[in-house]
């Protein structure tokens, strides 16, 4: 690598990610980092990152374009992030094939038809909160931010209610970057066992859900475009995990921000901003994913500052650092629901832009509106500084979010 600076070792627990992101930006548009023992180029400059995310010279296919893949995959705790076979790691024509199969589940029409069901789920959760003994602290991460996305993705994918908590625990393990390599491997084995069981059940008894539709596409297409067994399983993994963990964090961060910035909540109540504005600014200010591993240089890539990402080297998309880049947003560290420039990279960019973005936005907006309408006096039950972050360099949320619902 051409960067003259020694690689910055990223904190696996992400304990002070804002300070770390400032350091990344201070080292230039791209800089070498150590990600749990693997070297990569962290890109925190938004203009450069957008260019790389749309360039055919950058791939997500580790098997094809990362010479270190064979050496790393057996020992790296984040191996699942580069070894899965779904559209998350696909490149070129294969990515287009996989995205085409999944895209209908997230069409504007299908998302619109899901809105009443999502609202019913939100209402049921808020009703349950209202029935709790008054005056006792409630952990909103556990009682709202977690169960809503699990219910929604379970509804979309046809995961039985009795199985959703099991998936939740295993998906948490995928995002926990403090696990050892052995712990991560054990978690992966258990996760695949659950996915195989879901596939077997849906193949035997199909339903009106995305899992059944993907199985049908796998079993019925014979033109060379059907999913392989590995692609089917890993596509389900992607949809369940991406549709759950990230939305949990956005709900968490939005509520936390509004309770620590009452002036922003007042803007919504006065009509100067709406819930959609709050959602977009949360996605910019505290995106659900801080860094997304990994991409790979298909050829040598010259950088604006004279450095070069060499062919085969790994690239880390540092979305959270880019979102707060001072060259992109004025007063970037400040949450402002009335911000007119709402651009961000929370859902990625280019051909890998998150298909589930409209669904996630809808879930969070409905959750916020229902929560703050029902509990106008809601406040944090502990000082904000005492709320620890989720131990992860990927996932961006709090371990708990205790509130007093009635002030």
ABEGO torsion letter per residue (X at the ends): XABABBBBBBBAAGABAAAAAAAAAAAEABBBBBBGGBBBBBBABAAAAAAAAABAABBABAAAABAAAAAAAAABAAAAAAABBBAAABBEAAAAAAAAAAAAAABAAAAAAAAAAAAAAAAAAAAAAAABBBGBBBBAAAAAAAAAAAAAAAAAAGBBAAAAAAAAAAAAAAABAABBAAAAAAAAAAAAAAAAAAAAAAAABBBBBAAAAAAAAAAABAAGABBBAAAAAAAAAAAAAAAAAAAAAAAAAAAAAAAABAAAAAAAAAGABBAAAAAAAAAAABBABABBOBBBBABBBBBAAGBBBBBGBBBBBBAAAAAABAAABBGAABBBAABABABBAAAEBEAABBAAAAAAAAAAAAAAAAAAAABAABBBABBAAABBBBBBAABBBBABBBBBAAX
